[in-house]
Amino acid sequence: MNPWESCALQYQFSEETEQAVRGKRGTWRQPQAAADPVMYPGLYCPSGFDMMSILLRVAGRPNPKVELGAIDCSVALLLCDLEQPDCPIVYASEHFSILTGYKNSEILGKNCRFLQAPGGKVSKKSARKHVPKETVKSMRKAVEANDEFQTDVLNFRKDGTSFVNLLTMIPVRWDSQHFRYSVGFQVARED
């Protein structure tokens, strides 16, 4: 059991809530959002990012250019902050770690380009040995224009083995009309 699951199970209803429930059986009332005893703060977002909300924004985005199919929290994904210099990774799913072998502590704060070379040694605007220049340019343009983008790209796991990554990048609006995050979905192609 995760520590946050343990905390959720130990959550205690307030005395006021218990009295309200006992005294009003059979009648319905609109719950107050701040005092909702069913929701435990942090239950769905122990990372600090409400990934369910982000995935809902991705699924419900207007005029999608890329067809994603069904998505849920079992996909390999990264969340990058578009407002910070070099768009660093701020969240990585457990399945991303399973796919690549990298732990969160090794990749948070880095740009995703580290996957484009064995050992993760790739500097900004450097020539890539394993990824075509046109692919790198297309990815960069998509990020700069906040466009949805999907491509096959050769990536490398922590152990140095390569895989063809069906990469999908979806920019996400947050609390305004500007894009704050980019969600990167990774799928290893097995041809």
C-alpha positions as YAML, in Angstrom:
chain: A
units: angstrom
residues:
- id: 1
  name: MET
  ca: [0.00, 0.00, 0.00]
- id: 2
  name: ASN
  ca: [1.30, 3.48, -0.90]
- id: 3
  name: PRO
  ca: [1.84, 5.97, 1.93]
- id: 4
  name: TRP
  ca: [-0.86, 8.26, 0.51]
- id: 5
  name: GLU
  ca: [-3.31, 5.34, 0.34]
- id: 6
  name: SER
  ca: [-2.56, 4.61, 3.97]
- id: 7
  name: CYS
  ca: [-3.25, 8.25, 4.88]
- id: 8
  name: ALA
  ca: [-6.50, 8.16, 2.93]
- id: 9
  name: LEU
  ca: [-7.68, 5.10, 4.81]
- id: 10
  name: GLN
  ca: [-6.91, 6.81, 8.12]
- id: 11
  name: TYR
  ca: [-8.92, 9.90, 7.15]
- id: 12
  name: GLN
  ca: [-11.47, 10.80, 9.82]
- id: 13
  name: PHE
  ca: [-14.75, 12.55, 9.12]
- id: 14
  name: SER
  ca: [-15.29, 15.74, 11.10]
- id: 15
  name: GLU
  ca: [-17.78, 15.55, 13.95]
- id: 16
  name: GLU
  ca: [-19.96, 18.10, 12.16]
- id: 17
  name: THR
  ca: [-20.11, 15.92, 9.04]
- id: 18
  name: GLU
  ca: [-20.94, 12.78, 11.01]
- id: 19
  name: GLN
  ca: [-23.77, 14.57, 12.84]
- id: 20
  name: ALA
  ca: [-25.14, 15.94, 9.57]
- id: 21
  name: VAL
  ca: [-25.18, 12.47, 8.01]
- id: 22
  name: ARG
  ca: [-26.78, 10.80, 11.08]
- id: 23
  name: GLY
  ca: [-29.41, 13.49, 11.53]
- id: 24
  name: LYS
  ca: [-30.54, 13.78, 7.90]
- id: 25
  name: ARG
  ca: [-30.92, 10.24, 6.59]
- id: 26
  name: GLY
  ca: [-33.27, 10.10, 3.65]
- id: 27
  name: THR
  ca: [-32.81, 13.73, 2.60]
- id: 28
  name: TRP
  ca: [-30.39, 14.96, 0.00]
- id: 29
  name: ARG
  ca: [-28.36, 18.11, 0.32]
- id: 30
  name: GLN
  ca: [-25.73, 19.71, -1.89]
- id: 31
  name: PRO
  ca: [-22.31, 19.00, -0.33]
- id: 32
  name: GLN
  ca: [-19.93, 21.88, 0.18]
- id: 33
  name: ALA
  ca: [-16.88, 21.50, -2.03]
- id: 34
  name: ALA
  ca: [-14.41, 22.42, 0.71]
- id: 35
  name: ALA
  ca: [-15.94, 20.04, 3.24]
- id: 36
  name: ASP
  ca: [-16.45, 17.03, 0.99]
- id: 37
  name: PRO
  ca: [-15.58, 14.05, 3.24]
- id: 38
  name: VAL
  ca: [-15.13, 11.71, 0.27]
- id: 39
  name: MET
  ca: [-12.19, 13.57, -1.28]
- id: 40
  name: TYR
  ca: [-8.87, 13.30, 0.50]
- id: 41
  name: PRO
  ca: [-6.39, 16.02, -0.49]
- id: 42
  name: GLY
  ca: [-3.53, 14.38, -2.38]
- id: 43
  name: LEU
  ca: [-5.32, 11.06, -2.88]
- id: 44
  name: TYR
  ca: [-5.27, 11.33, -6.65]
- id: 45
  name: CYS
  ca: [-2.15, 13.44, -6.98]
- id: 46
  name: PRO
  ca: [0.66, 12.43, -4.61]
- id: 47
  name: SER
  ca: [3.15, 13.99, -7.04]
- id: 48
  name: GLY
  ca: [1.58, 17.41, -6.64]
- id: 49
  name: PHE
  ca: [0.13, 17.19, -10.17]
- id: 50
  name: ASP
  ca: [-3.48, 16.20, -10.55]
- id: 51
  name: MET
  ca: [-2.84, 13.82, -13.43]
- id: 52
  name: MET
  ca: [-6.48, 12.77, -13.68]
- id: 53
  name: SER
  ca: [-7.41, 16.40, -14.34]
- id: 54
  name: ILE
  ca: [-4.61, 16.75, -16.87]
- id: 55
  name: LEU
  ca: [-5.66, 13.57, -18.68]
- id: 56
  name: LEU
  ca: [-9.26, 14.83, -18.72]
- id: 57
  name: ARG
  ca: [-8.06, 18.07, -20.31]
- id: 58
  name: VAL
  ca: [-6.16, 16.05, -22.92]
- id: 59
  name: ALA
  ca: [-9.16, 13.81, -23.64]
- id: 60
  name: GLY
  ca: [-11.59, 16.75, -23.78]
- id: 61
  name: ARG
  ca: [-9.45, 19.16, -25.77]
- id: 62
  name: PRO
  ca: [-11.25, 20.97, -28.59]
- id: 63
  name: ASN
  ca: [-10.36, 20.10, -32.19]
- id: 64
  name: PRO
  ca: [-7.76, 17.39, -31.56]
- id: 65
  name: LYS
  ca: [-5.21, 16.96, -34.35]
- id: 66
  name: VAL
  ca: [-3.85, 13.66, -33.06]
- id: 67
  name: GLU
  ca: [-6.07, 10.66, -32.33]
- id: 68
  name: LEU
  ca: [-5.02, 9.15, -29.00]
- id: 69
  name: GLY
  ca: [-7.57, 6.44, -28.39]
- id: 70
  name: ALA
  ca: [-8.21, 5.42, -24.79]
- id: 71
  name: ILE
  ca: [-5.88, 6.99, -22.22]
- id: 72
  name: ASP
  ca: [-5.58, 6.48, -18.50]
- id: 73
  name: CYS
  ca: [-2.94, 6.52, -15.78]
- id: 74
  name: SER
  ca: [-1.40, 3.27, -17.04]
- id: 75
  name: VAL
  ca: [0.30, 4.95, -20.00]
- id: 76
  name: ALA
  ca: [3.94, 5.96, -20.14]
- id: 77
  name: LEU
  ca: [3.89, 9.73, -20.01]
- id: 78
  name: LEU
  ca: [5.89, 12.79, -19.15]
- id: 79
  name: LEU
  ca: [4.67, 16.23, -18.16]
- id: 80
  name: CYS
  ca: [6.89, 19.14, -19.22]
- id: 81
  name: ASP
  ca: [6.59, 22.74, -18.04]
- id: 82
  name: LEU
  ca: [6.37, 25.04, -21.06]
- id: 83
  name: GLU
  ca: [6.89, 28.16, -18.94]
- id: 84
  name: GLN
  ca: [10.34, 27.18, -17.70]
- id: 85
  name: PRO
  ca: [13.50, 27.50, -19.81]
- id: 86
  name: ASP
  ca: [14.15, 24.38, -21.91]
- id: 87
  name: CYS
  ca: [10.74, 22.86, -20.96]
- id: 88
  name: PRO
  ca: [11.94, 20.53, -18.19]
- id: 89
  name: ILE
  ca: [10.21, 17.33, -17.12]
- id: 90
  name: VAL
  ca: [8.16, 17.98, -13.99]
- id: 91
  name: TYR
  ca: [6.35, 14.64, -13.78]
- id: 92
  name: ALA
  ca: [6.99, 11.12, -15.08]
- id: 93
  name: SER
  ca: [4.58, 8.22, -14.74]
- id: 94
  name: GLU
  ca: [5.58, 4.90, -13.24]
- id: 95
  name: HIS
  ca: [5.09, 3.30, -16.64]
- id: 96
  name: PHE
  ca: [7.59, 5.74, -18.15]
- id: 97
  name: SER
  ca: [10.14, 4.44, -15.63]
- id: 98
  name: ILE
  ca: [9.24, 0.86, -16.54]
- id: 99
  name: LEU
  ca: [9.61, 1.62, -20.26]
- id: 100
  name: THR
  ca: [12.93, 3.48, -20.02]
- id: 101
  name: GLY
  ca: [14.55, 2.26, -16.81]
- id: 102
  name: TYR
  ca: [15.05, 5.82, -15.55]
- id: 103
  name: LYS
  ca: [13.91, 6.81, -12.05]
- id: 104
  name: ASN
  ca: [12.15, 10.11, -11.47]
- id: 105
  name: SER
  ca: [15.10, 11.40, -9.47]
- id: 106
  name: GLU
  ca: [17.29, 10.95, -12.56]
- id: 107
  name: ILE
  ca: [15.09, 12.82, -15.02]
- id: 108
  name: LEU
  ca: [13.05, 15.50, -13.25]
- id: 109
  name: GLY
  ca: [14.33, 18.90, -14.35]
- id: 110
  name: LYS
  ca: [15.82, 17.57, -17.60]
- id: 111
  name: ASN
  ca: [14.61, 18.13, -21.14]
- id: 112
  name: CYS
  ca: [13.24, 15.03, -22.90]
- id: 113
  name: ARG
  ca: [16.05, 15.07, -25.46]
- id: 114
  name: PHE
  ca: [18.17, 12.98, -23.09]
- id: 115
  name: LEU
  ca: [16.33, 9.93, -24.49]
- id: 116
  name: GLN
  ca: [17.83, 10.54, -27.94]
- id: 117
  name: ALA
  ca: [21.28, 9.13, -27.16]
- id: 118
  name: PRO
  ca: [22.71, 6.22, -25.18]
- id: 119
  name: GLY
  ca: [23.65, 7.45, -21.72]
- id: 120
  name: GLY
  ca: [21.38, 10.50, -22.05]
- id: 121
  name: LYS
  ca: [24.15, 12.88, -23.13]
- id: 122
  name: VAL
  ca: [22.48, 15.31, -25.54]
- id: 123
  name: SER
  ca: [22.89, 19.08, -25.30]
- id: 124
  name: LYS
  ca: [20.47, 21.71, -26.55]
- id: 125
  name: LYS
  ca: [20.65, 22.35, -30.32]
- id: 126
  name: SER
  ca: [23.40, 19.77, -30.74]
- id: 127
  name: ALA
  ca: [23.58, 17.51, -33.78]
- id: 128
  name: ARG
  ca: [21.92, 14.17, -33.08]
- id: 129
  name: LYS
  ca: [23.66, 10.98, -34.13]
- id: 130
  name: HIS
  ca: [20.60, 8.74, -33.89]
- id: 131
  name: VAL
  ca: [17.64, 11.01, -34.69]
- id: 132
  name: PRO
  ca: [17.17, 12.72, -38.07]
- id: 133
  name: LYS
  ca: [17.61, 16.49, -38.09]
- id: 134
  name: GLU
  ca: [14.13, 16.91, -39.63]
- id: 135
  name: THR
  ca: [12.52, 15.01, -36.74]
- id: 136
  name: VAL
  ca: [14.27, 17.17, -34.14]
- id: 137
  name: LYS
  ca: [13.29, 20.33, -36.03]
- id: 138
  name: SER
  ca: [9.64, 19.20, -36.30]
- id: 139
  name: MET
  ca: [9.48, 18.43, -32.57]
- id: 140
  name: ARG
  ca: [11.01, 21.81, -31.69]
- id: 141
  name: LYS
  ca: [8.58, 23.67, -33.98]
- id: 142
  name: ALA
  ca: [5.60, 21.83, -32.48]
- id: 143
  name: VAL
  ca: [6.65, 22.79, -28.94]
- id: 144
  name: GLU
  ca: [7.26, 26.43, -29.91]
- id: 145
  name: ALA
  ca: [3.88, 26.66, -31.70]
- id: 146
  name: ASN
  ca: [1.97, 24.71, -29.02]
- id: 147
  name: ASP
  ca: [0.87, 22.21, -31.66]
- id: 148
  name: GLU
  ca: [-0.08, 18.60, -31.17]
- id: 149
  name: PHE
  ca: [2.52, 16.32, -32.71]
- id: 150
  name: GLN
  ca: [3.10, 12.62, -33.23]
- id: 151
  name: THR
  ca: [6.14, 10.86, -34.67]
- id: 152
  name: ASP
  ca: [8.32, 7.80, -34.42]
- id: 153
  name: VAL
  ca: [11.66, 8.61, -32.83]
- id: 154
  name: LEU
  ca: [14.58, 6.40, -31.87]
- id: 155
  name: ASN
  ca: [15.07, 6.58, -28.09]
- id: 156
  name: PHE
  ca: [17.38, 4.84, -25.64]
- id: 157
  name: ARG
  ca: [16.70, 3.20, -22.31]
- id: 158
  name: LYS
  ca: [18.95, 3.71, -19.32]
- id: 159
  name: ASP
  ca: [20.72, 0.41, -20.09]
- id: 160
  name: GLY
  ca: [21.58, 1.70, -23.59]
- id: 161
  name: THR
  ca: [19.14, -0.44, -25.55]
- id: 162
  name: SER
  ca: [17.24, 1.38, -28.26]
- id: 163
  name: PHE
  ca: [13.54, 1.34, -29.03]
- id: 164
  name: VAL
  ca: [11.31, 3.09, -31.53]
- id: 165
  name: ASN
  ca: [9.11, 5.44, -29.54]
- id: 166
  name: LEU
  ca: [5.74, 6.46, -30.93]
- id: 167
  name: LEU
  ca: [5.89, 9.89, -29.31]
- id: 168
  name: THR
  ca: [2.77, 12.02, -28.99]
- id: 169
  name: MET
  ca: [3.01, 15.56, -27.61]
- id: 170
  name: ILE
  ca: [-0.16, 17.36, -26.52]
- id: 171
  name: PRO
  ca: [-0.01, 20.92, -25.11]
- id: 172
  name: VAL
  ca: [-2.40, 21.56, -22.20]
- id: 173
  name: ARG
  ca: [-4.00, 24.85, -21.19]
- id: 174
  name: TRP
  ca: [-4.00, 25.62, -17.47]
- id: 175
  name: ASP
  ca: [-6.11, 28.22, -15.64]
- id: 176
  name: SER
  ca: [-6.08, 30.52, -18.70]
- id: 177
  name: GLN
  ca: [-5.95, 30.44, -22.47]
- id: 178
  name: HIS
  ca: [-2.19, 29.97, -22.66]
- id: 179
  name: PHE
  ca: [-0.51, 26.59, -22.66]
- id: 180
  name: ARG
  ca: [1.31, 25.70, -19.45]
- id: 181
  name: TYR
  ca: [2.25, 22.03, -19.87]
- id: 182
  name: SER
  ca: [2.97, 19.55, -22.61]
- id: 183
  name: VAL
  ca: [2.03, 15.93, -22.07]
- id: 184
  name: GLY
  ca: [4.27, 13.46, -23.85]
- id: 185
  name: PHE
  ca: [2.91, 9.96, -24.36]
- id: 186
  name: GLN
  ca: [5.40, 7.19, -25.16]
- id: 187
  name: VAL
  ca: [4.69, 3.82, -26.73]
- id: 188
  name: ALA
  ca: [7.43, 1.37, -27.70]
- id: 189
  name: ARG
  ca: [6.80, 0.17, -31.24]
- id: 190
  name: GLU
  ca: [7.34, -3.50, -31.78]
- id: 191
  name: ASP
  ca: [7.70, -4.06, -35.52]
...
